[in-house]
Amino acid sequence: MSVFARAARSSVLMQIGSHLRLPLFRNGYALVLSSAVTAGLGMLYWIVAARTYPPEVIGLNSAALSVLTFLAFFSELNLMSVLNRFIPSAGKDTPRLIGYSYAISAFLALVVSLVFLAGLDLWAPSLGFLRSSPVIVIWFTASAILWCIFVLQDSALTGLRQATWVPVGNTVFAILKIGFLVVLAQSIPSYGVLASWTVPLLLTIVPVNLLLFRKLIPRHVIASEGKAQPIVLSHIARYVASDYFGSVLTQATYTVLPIMVTQQIGATENAYYYLAWTMAYSLYLVSISMGQSLLAEGATDPGNLDAYSYRVFVQTLALLVPVVAVVLVGAPDILLLFGKGYSSDAATLLRLLALSALPHAVTSIYTTTARVRRRMRTVVVVPASLSILTISLSYFLMGTHGITGIGMAWLISQTAMAVILLAGTRLRTVWLSKLHVPSLTYLLSFCHRPLWYWDDKLHVLKAPKLTADVLTALPIWPDLPPIQTWDIHYRVGTFADLVVVALGPPRDAPVVLLKMPRTTIAAANLRRQNDVLTELRADSRLGDWRALLPLILAEGQAGKQPYTVERIVPGVVLSEMLFAPESRARLLHLAVEAIGELHRRTARSVQVDAQLLQQWVDAPIATLRRMSETGLHHKDNAPALMRLAEELRATLMGRTLAVSWTHGDFAPGNILMAPDGSKVTGIIDWDLAVSTGLPATDVMLFLLAIRTPADCRAMGEIMQELLTAASWTSEERTLLETHQLTAPGDVLEMRTVLLLTWLWHVTANFSKSTFYVHHPMWLAKNVDNVLRIL
């Protein structure tokens, strides 16, 4: 079927067809399938166990299994995440990376298992049977080593983007477990449950690793040749240190709670809790599994991490919500499969645990994106907070509500953390900006800017048909794949009144952006950008600097819909690269140097006259004054606006200053870098550019834009701080002052540049989108708060 027919279908069908072709979802669904099969066979396993072994034996063995998995996890150093994160770019170092991970984990498993067994009387006397004979000690220690390798091999497959093999290995393991469970019931009735988990490990590990090292790794090395990056041990060490600590805290929560139940309530109650948690954890594994695929794909293509994370979030909820609904309705009947005691005592617990899987999708996927960006403080803080809150609440609630109190603790902790992340982090703009919940917009918009702009739903539903209409009108470009093979890869989030979609062959990276304005304002701005780019590309003074500009391939109108097609500029968005402290200063310098080159090549010295003051001061202030008069924001702003106009006019009139082409919206989101951070590869979104701008305002806006997401504050709040206290960092002051010294004319005071930049920024936003005009909280934080101190 042609792309035009596909595009004419409903947007739901198009999204399904697109994401199933992407490794992000193919591998994610393979991991979810693995979890689902494991959970289904796991349920069968525990049904057989519950009808074969008494609850006391299941309680003790399940507590021992919790300890085994915790010790193995402790020994893995969370190298699973390292393999997911670094294998995509490891190249020929891939076998060495995997082999060293295996060896390190195996050695640590040996040590920590022996230490744990030596101190068993101190921390888990109820598990004394693990030290009852040398055979059991050796068996338990070997099982911990094998479990490490078993877990790491799945991560290696995921990092190789071959996660479709994971459900195969895990299904074989799950079937073998059930077989050994039945076989061992007569020969070792006291330890049969534990043994049935550990014996099949060796039978699974050998064939999977033969596949890895003989076939999949060599194929990966060949495929990634030329794209590989050297493995830097110091980078991995820093990554491991933080990620490991955060993951141990999470695993500690899983492990401590069964021990708490066994010690305080008894082994029988722990059997009820453990089975309910095992079922609920299978729901947790949906977001964890999708996150593992996100980690590998995000490491491979960091420039699209935001788009990937949102799509993974949506698909995770689509998988979870129906299953959670079934569990809420059928919890007693599901647990009845294990016995009447499980059904009567653990039904409410299972419902609460299942509900907690929904907010866990937020916390899990957000932590995954932090791993890709190496924001290791987040990787520690989120699980640490969840662990402390869950264990503390469980301790208190278990005393009054029994095992049901633990379910309450899980739900409260996960929900509280999800709300904090959605309201106080970049998820406001990355995820929530794509949803259509206007009331929630106002409730959560207390931070640095409006949380999102919901598109007109009718226009979004028409986007595939509009895309098809545009594609039929496009010319043929010899250096691009045939248009007939193109499909919609994703929609690009924007605060402008635009629908922007990325197009390209389904199995390759997108090659163009199709921009379709929804309003007359957006259409005018799009035409304005195209005119600016045409003029800049024709300016011989810019020379090879013009390679940083987007290339307009086509513009026109399909029916009543105007459109522009841009060649996608290669590179990673700068905002995704500013989280590493060691490279931040260098990246800021490169960005300012890139825009400074435009300023220097187009600069000329002028004496400020009434015409320039009209552009820089009078017109923006008139816009704010009209909004005050119409009641769109505070009516008492008129005196402050008059004082501001008088101050700027008195400061600027008659001064000899440099004017040049300026970008007008020079923010990290509009700057693209080479993946290794070595250079700027592009600067996008030129609709606010002018040829008679003040160069320093581009740099000032850049510095302000860096502060706003990092501090989670509105630009107006930062303006208040900068206008009332000398709080510029030495790095910021050096960047701005050095930039001004390279331009002809006088050097403007920091306060003057700051006020002109703010004035330009807030009024320019009104011209970009009607969203800002009608957003009272944004106006209060970014306009009224600043005028109040002038």
Residue, then its C-alpha position, 0 to 999 in steps of 0.5 A: m500500500s502506498v504511503f499516501a493511502r497509509a497517511a490517509r488512515s486514522s492517526v491511531l493506525m499510523q502511529i501503530g504502523s510507525h512504531l512497530r517498525l522502530p527498534l525502540f518498540r520492537n525491542g521494547y515489546a520483545l522485553v515486555l513479551s519476555s516479562a509477560v511470558t515469564a509472569g504467566l509461567g511464573m503464575l503457573y509455577w506458583i500455582v503448582a508450588a502452592r498446591t505442592y508445598p505448604p505455605e511455611v516452606i514457600g514463605l522460607n524459600s521465597a525469602a531465600l530467593s529474595v536474598l539470592t536475587f538481592l545478593a546477585f543484584f548487589s554483585e552486578l554493580n548494575l552493570m546491566s545498565v552499563l551494557n544497555r548504555f554503552i554497548p550501542s557505541a562500543g564497537k570492537d570493544t563490545p566482547r571485552l565490555i561484556g566479558y569484564s562485566y561477567a567476570i567482575s559480577a561473578f567475583l563479587a557474587l562469590v564474596v558477598s554470598l560468603v559474607f552474607l552466609a557468615g553473618l546469617d545469625l545477625w541479619a536473617p536468623s530465620l534463614g539459617f537453613l542456608r548454612s545447614s551444610p557445605v553442599i547448600v553453602i556451595w549451591f547457594t553461592a554458585s546460584a548467585i554467580l549464575w544469576c548475575i550472568f543470567v541477568l547480564q546476558d539479557s542486558a547484553l542482548t538489549g544493548l546489541r538491539q537483539a532483545t527478541w532473543v530475550p523472551v526465548g531464553n527466559t521462556v526456556f528458563a521458566i518452563l525448566k523451573i516448573g519441571f524441576l519444581v515438580v521433580l524435586a518436591q519428593s526428593i528435597p521437599s524443604y528446598g525444592v522451591l529454591a532449587s527449582w530456580t537455581v538448577p535451570l540457570l546453567l542450562t540456560i546460560v550456556p546456549v545463550n552466551l554461545l549465541l552472543f559471542r559467536k554470532l550476535i557480537p561479531r555482527h554488531v561490531i561489523a554493523s557499528e564500524g565507523k560509528a563506535q566511540p572509545i570506551v573511557l573507563s573513567h566515564i563508566a566508573r562514574y556512571v556505575a558508581s551512581d547508577y549502582f547505588g540508586s539501583v541497590l536502593t531499589q532492590a533493597t526495597y524489594t528484598v527488605l519488605p519480605i524479610m520484614v513481613t517474615q520477621q514481624i508477621g510470619a512466614t505464612e503472611n509473607a507467602y501471601y505478600y510475596l505472591a501478590w508482589t510477584m504478580a504486581y512486579s510483572l506489571y512493573l516490568v512493563s515499564i522497566s522493559m520498555g525503559q531498557s529498550l529506551l536506554a539502548e535507543g537513546a544511547t544510539d540516537p540521543g538527539n531524539l531521546d525526548a521524542y522516544s521517551y514520550r512514545v515509550f511512556v504512552q505505549t507503556l500506559a497503553l499496555l498497563v491500563p487494561v491489565v491493571a483494570v483486570v486485576l482491580v476487578g478480578a484480584p480475588d478470583i486470580l488469587l483463588l488459583f493459589g488457594k483460599g487463604y491467598s484470595s481472602d488475605a491478599a486481594t486488596l494488597l494485589r489491587l493496591l500494588a497493581l495500581s502503583a504500577l501506573p505511577h511507576a511508569v513515570t518514575s522508571i522511564y524518567t530515571t532511564t532518560a537520566r541514565v542516557r543523559r548521565r544525570m547521575r544525581t537523579v539516578v540516585v535521588v529518585p530511587a533513594s527517595l522511593s526506597i526510604l518512603t516505601i520502607s518507612l510507610s510499610y513499617f508503620l502501616m503494616g502494624t495497623h493494616g497488615i500486609t495491606g499496609i505495604g500495598m498502601a505504602w507502594l501506591i503512596s510512594q510511587t504516586a507522590m514521586a510521579v507527581i513531583l516529576l511531572a510537575g517539577t522536571r522537564l517532563r512538563t514540556v517533554w511529555l505533558s506538552k503532547l497531552h490534551v488536558p487543559s485543566l491540568t495545564y493550569l494546575l501544574s504550571f507553577c514552574h518556569r513556563p507553561l507546561w504545554y500547548w495542546d494542539d487543536k485536536l481536529h487539526v492533529l487528526k487531519a495531519p496525516k491526510l494533510t501530509a499526504d496532500v503535501l507529499t504529492a506536490l513535492p518535487i524529486w530531490p536526487d540526494l534524498p530517498p524516493i518520496q513514495t517511501w516516506d512515512i511519518h516518524y514522529r511529531v515534533g513538540t512546539f510552542a508555536d502554532l505549528v504542526v511539525v512532523a518528521l518524514g523519511p523512509p520507515r526503517d531509516a532516520p527521518v530526512v525532512l521536517l514538514k511544517m504546517p501552520r495552524t493559524t495566520i500568525a504561524a503562517a506569517n512567522l513561517r514565511r518570515q523565517n523562510d525569507v530570513l534564511t533566503e537572505l542569509r544564504a545569499d549574504s556572501r559575507l557569511g561564507d562557510w558559516r551558512a552551513l549552520l543554517p536550515l535548508i528550505l527544500a520547498e514551500g507552498q500550499a496544499g489546498k488551504q494548508p500552507y507548508t514548508v519542507e526543511r532538510i533536517v539539520p544533523g546533530v544533537v540538541l544542545s539542551e541534551m548535552l549540558f548535564a555533564p559538568e566536565s563539558r558544559a563550559r566548552l559547549l557554552h563557549l562553542a555556542v556563543e562563538a558560533i552565533g558570535e561569528l554571525h554577529r561579527r561578519t554582519a556587524r556595523s557601527v551605528q548611532v542610536d536614533a529614534q528609528l532604532l529606539q522604536q524597534w528596540v524599546d517603543a514597539p515592545i513596550a506598546t505591546l505590553r501597554r495594550m495588553s494591560e489596557t485590555g486586561l490580559h495582565h495586571k492593569d497597574n503595569a502602566p507606571a512601570l512600563m513608562r519608567l522602563a521606557e524612560e530608562l532605556r531611551a535615556t541609556l541608549m539614545g545617541r550611543t554608538l553601538a554595533v548592530s548586526w543580524t541576530h537570531g532572536d531566540f538563541a536558546p539551547g533547544n535551537i542549537l545543534m551539536a556534533p554527538d561528541g560535542s566538538k562543534v556546532t552543526g546547526i542553528i534552527d528556528w529563525d523566524l525572530a531574526v532581524s538585521t538590526g539587532l543588538p548582538a549582546t541580546d542573543v548571548m544574554l537570552f542564551l544565558l537566561a535560557i540555560r538557567t531556566p530549566a536548570d533552576c526550574r524557575a520562570m525567566g521572570e523569577i530569574m530576572q528579578e534575582l539578576l535585577t536586584a542582586a549581582s548574581w552573575t557567575s564569572e563564566e556568564r560574565t566572561l562570555l557576555e563581556t568577551h562577546q561585546l568586546t569583539a563588536p564595534g561600538d560601546v559596551l552596554e551595561m549588563r542591566t541594559v542588555l538584560l532589560l532589552t533581552w527580556l523585553w524582546h523575549v516576552t513580546a516575541n513570544f506573543s507573536k509566536s503563539t496565542f498560547y502565551v497571550h492567554h496564559p495568565m500564570w505565564l504572564a504573571k511570572n514573566v511580565d508582572n513580576v518583573l515590572r513590579i520591581l522596575 
